[in-house]
Amino acid sequence: MVVSDHCDPECGADWYDQALRMAMFYLNSYFYILPAGLLDLYLIPVCFANYVELDKKKIFIRFGFSREEVLVEDITAMHRADRFTLSFCASADVVLLACRNKKNVVVSLKDNKAFMDELQKLNKKIKVYI
């Protein structure tokens, strides 16, 4: 007659408890690893693809996976703000662009004043709020 280790009720209970603890440990780690991995998928492209191109007719904004094109003639007003609550911008010093289609675009640059002056030259109808 062959006796197996698994037939012993005490040994089986210990094995089951260890397996359950290991399963709960791995399950709990996925709750931490998965959100961190998803956050990295969003933040890493922001570090490498973060720029604004200003043309005579349009502004092309790239911030990570986000891409935005705004026609210069559609901009009705611009306002300089220093709040993080406006957007997911990389800086607190931002320029808020109001467009005709009731869409606001937030831009954060190294030299916001020069950007605003250049936009003012391209479209004289833009109202500048301080």
ABEGO torsion letter per residue (X at the ends): XBBBAAABAAAAAAAAAAAAAAAAAAAAAAAAAAAAAAAAAAAAAAAABBBBBBBAABBBBBBEABBBBBBAAABABBBBBBBAAABABABABBBBBBBAAGBBBBBBBABAAAAAAAAAAABAABBBBX
